Amino acid sequence: MMVIDDFFNEEDFAAILAATDRARNTPEIPACEHREEVDHVGFENSKFWMLDMAAPLTVNELVKRGYFTSLTNEKQMIVRYHVTTSPYASLWHRDRMADWNGNVVDYIGLTLFLNDWDSNNGGLYIYKDEKGSDTGRFVAPKRNRFIFNPLDYWHGVTQIRNLDVQRHSLQMFISSRNLIK
């Protein structure tokens, strides 16, 4: 697990924020495409949009930092913009499309937090090494903080408890084919 603060330069981060502003004026992802995911709960006050423009910016930054070779097909990456509010939470899960209990990591999960956050509101990114483990670690959301999960650790999000706050993030899923090991 890698946590990288100030992942994007200010210009690229501002471009992503502008794209999220524009996205909120468009229809959100239909309910059937995200609310049926059994590892996420409490969707009733949350909204989700696809945000394809963030894919090239993210890929370029990952390549520049030496984590990936160049991706020739942007469809190898999915980007969703999440605005989550109480009572949203996610249960322990993995981001791979392959069998969660196997050893094949075909897709890697990445998270970019878009706003500062008070950890007392819940919404913490939690992760652990093994499915059966009863201990783990957490990452507090912070503006322009990036989580890179190349080993696809079991992870989740603690329940957001405050009805008056919104947690803004990009959830990205990228093919592991071009990962530099």
Secondary structure as GFF3:
##gff-version 3
##sequence-region A 1 181
A	DSSP	beta_strand	2	4	.	.	.	ID=ss1
A	DSSP	alpha_helix	10	23	.	.	.	ID=ss2
A	DSSP	three_ten_helix	31	33	.	.	.	ID=ss3
A	DSSP	beta_strand	40	41	.	.	.	ID=ss4
A	DSSP	three_ten_helix	43	45	.	.	.	ID=ss5
A	DSSP	beta_strand	47	50	.	.	.	ID=ss6
A	DSSP	alpha_helix	54	64	.	.	.	ID=ss7
A	DSSP	three_ten_helix	74	76	.	.	.	ID=ss8
A	DSSP	beta_strand	77	84	.	.	.	ID=ss9
A	DSSP	beta_strand	89	93	.	.	.	ID=ss10
A	DSSP	beta_strand	107	113	.	.	.	ID=ss11
A	DSSP	three_ten_helix	119	121	.	.	.	ID=ss12
A	DSSP	beta_strand	125	128	.	.	.	ID=ss13
A	DSSP	beta_strand	137	139	.	.	.	ID=ss14
A	DSSP	beta_strand	146	149	.	.	.	ID=ss15
A	DSSP	beta_strand	154	157	.	.	.	ID=ss16
A	DSSP	beta_strand	167	175	.	.	.	ID=ss17
A	DSSP	three_ten_helix	176	178	.	.	.	ID=ss18
###
